[in-house]
Every structure is written in structure tokens, then in C-alpha cells.
């Protein structure tokens, strides 16, 4: 059995375990991702919803319906952004929410909405 990827929020109330493989590792600079994270760009990785278990004392994260196909997830206690729960059914996690965000499987293979990056950030993304 593959080793689970684990992570959670700042206060530890929301914890998760996701069994690989990690899918669609990508970064994004769309307005929704920027506002959800408070950062000029986000890094995401997806897992089938059936591969995700909410393990913390807070259970599943709170959800905010952000579009016709997805809800953004966050901790209702500390407010940390966790990711998105899509209707697909896919759970997309912000890479920063993992205990070990440097996992090779999380390396973005594409970047969406590059034009949404501030000019000073584009250099960090290689152009």
C-alpha cells in the first residue's frame, strides 16, 4: 500500500491523509486562488475524494461554495486555507498544507493564469 501524504491546518483541528498517487500538480495565479490563499500564486495537488480521510479532531474542513463546480476548504477554528473540494469528486490540496510540502510528486507541471501574477512574481516562475 502506498504511503499516505499527511497535512493539516495551522491549529491542528483539521488534519488529513491522502493516499497517492498525487495527481495534476500545478500552480495557479487566478484571482480566486490569490484571494483564497492571500498569495500571488498557489501550488495545488489533487487526489480522488475516495483517497482522502479527514483525521483531525475537527473532522472535515468548513466549505465555501466558490464556483459552480467547487468549494474552497478551510479550518473554521484558525481560518487556514486547506484547498478545494470539487464536485468531480476530487479533493485539491494547497501544497503548503502538507506536513512535507517538498514531496517530488507535488512539483508543478504547469501554471494556470500566468497573467494574474504580479510583474515582480513572474521572474520567480521562470518568465
BAROKE-27292 format. One line per 2 residues: number of its first residue (from 1); for each residue x negated, y negated, z negated of C-alpha. Coordinates in Angstrom, 2 decimals, always signed. Last residue first. Layout:
# BAROKE-27292
NUM) X/Y/Z | ...
END
This chain:
# BAROKE-27292
127) -9.27/-34.20/+17.01 | -10.73/-31.50/+14.83
125) -8.17/-31.45/+12.02 | -10.29/-33.65/+9.72
123) -10.57/-36.17/+12.53 | -6.78/-36.31/+12.77
121) -6.47/-37.43/+9.17 | -7.64/-41.06/+9.68
119) -5.18/-41.51/+12.53 | -2.24/-40.49/+10.36
117) -0.88/-37.11/+11.39 | +2.58/-37.04/+12.95
115) +1.08/-36.77/+16.45 | -0.21/-33.30/+15.53
113) +3.39/-32.13/+15.25 | +2.51/-28.46/+14.89
111) -0.98/-27.07/+14.28 | -2.02/-23.58/+15.36
109) -3.97/-20.54/+14.14 | -4.01/-21.62/+10.51
107) -6.27/-19.52/+8.23 | -3.97/-17.82/+5.71
105) -5.13/-14.27/+6.52 | -8.67/-15.29/+5.51
103) -7.48/-15.82/+1.94 | -8.63/-19.25/+0.72
101) -5.35/-20.02/-1.01 | -6.11/-17.58/-3.84
99) -3.47/-18.22/-6.51 | -1.06/-19.18/-3.74
97) +0.98/-22.41/-3.86 | -1.59/-24.26/-1.73
95) -0.70/-22.07/+1.27 | +2.79/-23.54/+1.35
93) +4.97/-20.48/+1.59 | +7.38/-19.53/+4.34
91) +10.03/-16.99/+3.33 | +11.70/-15.44/+6.35
89) +15.22/-14.17/+6.90 | +15.74/-15.83/+9.68
87) +17.80/-18.13/+7.41 | +14.57/-19.69/+6.23
85) +13.39/-20.06/+2.66 | +10.82/-22.82/+2.56
83) +7.69/-23.56/+0.59 | +6.68/-23.79/-3.07
81) +6.85/-27.52/-3.78 | +6.17/-28.27/-7.44
79) +9.00/-30.08/-9.22 | +7.91/-29.11/-12.75
77) +11.12/-27.49/-14.02 | +13.30/-27.05/-10.91
75) +10.37/-25.43/-9.08 | +10.62/-25.96/-5.34
73) +11.98/-24.38/-2.18 | +12.93/-26.11/+1.06
71) +15.98/-24.66/+2.81 | +16.06/-23.59/+6.44
69) +18.05/-23.10/+9.63 | +20.42/-26.07/+9.95
67) +17.95/-28.29/+8.14 | +16.72/-29.34/+4.69
65) +19.04/-27.39/+2.39 | +17.31/-27.93/-0.95
63) +16.55/-24.77/-2.89 | +15.56/-24.07/-6.50
61) +12.98/-21.34/-6.91 | +13.78/-17.71/-7.68
59) +13.31/-16.42/-11.21 | +12.23/-18.96/-13.83
57) +10.35/-16.35/-15.89 | +8.14/-15.60/-12.90
55) +8.24/-12.59/-10.57 | +10.13/-13.67/-7.45
53) +9.53/-10.79/-5.04 | +8.79/-11.28/-1.35
51) +8.45/-8.50/+1.25 | +12.20/-8.36/+2.05
49) +12.07/-12.09/+2.85 | +9.65/-11.31/+5.69
47) +6.45/-13.25/+5.04 | +5.25/-16.59/+6.39
45) +2.15/-18.74/+5.98 | +2.03/-22.51/+5.89
43) -0.57/-25.28/+5.74 | +0.72/-28.82/+5.30
41) -0.33/-32.18/+6.71 | -0.28/-35.80/+5.63
39) +0.56/-34.74/+2.06 | +3.56/-35.52/-0.16
37) +4.61/-31.91/+0.27 | +8.28/-32.12/+1.25
35) +7.85/-35.59/+2.78 | +4.97/-34.51/+5.00
33) +6.70/-31.25/+5.95 | +9.89/-33.08/+6.95
31) +8.00/-35.77/+8.87 | +6.12/-33.24/+10.96
29) +2.42/-32.71/+10.25 | +2.21/-28.93/+10.40
27) -0.32/-26.19/+9.78 | -0.09/-22.58/+10.81
25) -0.33/-19.02/+9.55 | +2.33/-17.12/+11.52
23) +2.50/-13.92/+9.48 | +0.81/-12.61/+6.34
21) +0.71/-8.84/+6.41 | +1.31/-8.53/+3.66
19) +3.25/-8.04/+0.40 | +4.32/-11.29/-1.21
17) +4.37/-11.77/-4.99 | +5.94/-14.83/-6.52
15) +5.89/-17.01/-9.60 | +8.23/-19.84/-10.56
13) +8.02/-20.84/-14.24 | +4.23/-21.13/-14.03
11) +4.04/-24.88/-14.73 | +2.27/-25.83/-11.48
9) +4.21/-23.45/-9.25 | +3.41/-19.94/-8.14
7) +1.12/-17.51/-6.43 | +0.46/-13.92/-5.53
5) -0.60/-12.10/-2.35 | +0.10/-8.41/-2.77
3) -2.44/-5.68/-1.98 | -1.34/-3.47/+0.87
1) +0.00/+0.00/+0.00
END
